Amino acid sequence: MDSGTEKLYYSISEVCSLTGLKPHVLRYWETAFPILKPSKNQSGNRIYKQEDIELIKLISTLLYEERYTIDGARQKIEEMSSQDQQMILELKAATVSAEMIDSIRKELTEIIALLERDPMAVDKQDNKT
């Protein structure tokens, strides 16, 4: 498999060769980690997306390298997920704030331009019509 091209879907055997895990381990993790839910094709075979593979690698790291228990790894992933969602909400709020600031800045610029106009110039124009 060429590492330069990223596929949309991977079979369980491809995921096993990418991660060094056995198929029964992946199937067990589906029951132990509700967030891990690979799709199934028309034949009923599991098909994994890149995000599933990243999650599997994270689970593997937590269990085998950092020595978390299954429950501990599940909890850690839930914490990471809620932190990611909180960051997304904060970014959205910051974006809205930046848009508001731009809008307010534009309005203030228009008000300043109106205030800086020569009132006599406005009166002269009114008298011409």
N, C-alpha and C positions, 0 to 999 in steps of 0.2 A: 504494500500500500504506500503510495507517495504521500509523504508528510506535507508537501506543498499544497495539495488539493484537499480541501475539507469537504467531506461528504455530509449530506443532510441526515442520513440514517445509517446506523451501524447494527449489524447482527450481534447476537450474544457472543458468538465465537470471536468476532472482531474486537468486541469490548474486552473479552478475556485476554486476548493477546496484547491489547493496548495497556491493560492494567495489571496483568500478571495474576489475575484472580480466576478461580474456578467458577463454572456456571452455577453450581449449587449455592455458592456464596452470594452471588448476585441475586439469585431467586430468594434466598433467605433475607437479604437486606431489603428487598421490596416489602417484606412483611414487617421488618423491624423499623424501617424508616418510611413513614407514610408519604413523605415528600418525594421519595423515589418511585415514580410510576411511569416506566417506559410504555410507549404505545405498543399495540400489537397489529400486525398486518392481517390481510384477509385469511391467511393460513393459520393465524393464531400465534405466530412467532413474535417474540419481543423485538422491537426496533428501538434503538437508543439514539437520541439526539446528542449533539455536542454538550449541551447543558447537563444532560443526564450523566455523561462521562465525567464532566468536571465535578459533579456531586459525588460520584463514585470515588473519584480520586481524593476528594476531601474526606469522605467517610473512611477510606483506607488509611489516610494519614492520621486521622484522629484515633482510629482503633489500633493500628499497628506501630506507628511511630510515636505518637503522643500518649499512648496507652490508656485512652479513655475506655470506659465500659460502653456497652451498646446504649444504655440509658443516658450516660454522660455525653456521648457523642450526639445523640438525638437532641438533647437539651442544648448543647453548644450550637448545633446547626439552627435550632429554633431561635436562639439568641442572636446569631449572626443574621438571620433572615429579618428579624424585627429591627435590628440596627440598620440594615440596608433600607428597609421601608421608611424608617425615621429619617435617614439621610435623604431619601427621595423626596419626602414631604418638605424637609427643610430647603432643599434645592428649588422645589416648586415655589415655596414662599419667597425665597430670595429673588427668583425670576419675576414673580408678580410685583415685588417691591421695586425692582429695577425698572420694570415697565411703568409703574406708577410714577416713579421719580422722573423718568423721561417725559411723561405726559405733563406733570406739574412744571418741569423746567420749561417746556414749550409754552405753556400757558403764561408763566411768569415773564418769559421773553416777549411775548405778544403784549402783555400789560405794560411792561417797561417801554416798549416801542410806542405805545399809545401815549404814555405819560411824557415821553421826551419830545413829542410833536409840538410844534409851535402853534399855540392856540390861535394866534393872529392869522396864520396861514389857513386854518379851517374857516375862520370868519370871512376872510377875503373870498374863498371859494364859494361860500354860502351867498355872499352878496352878488356874485357874478351870475348866478342862476335865477 
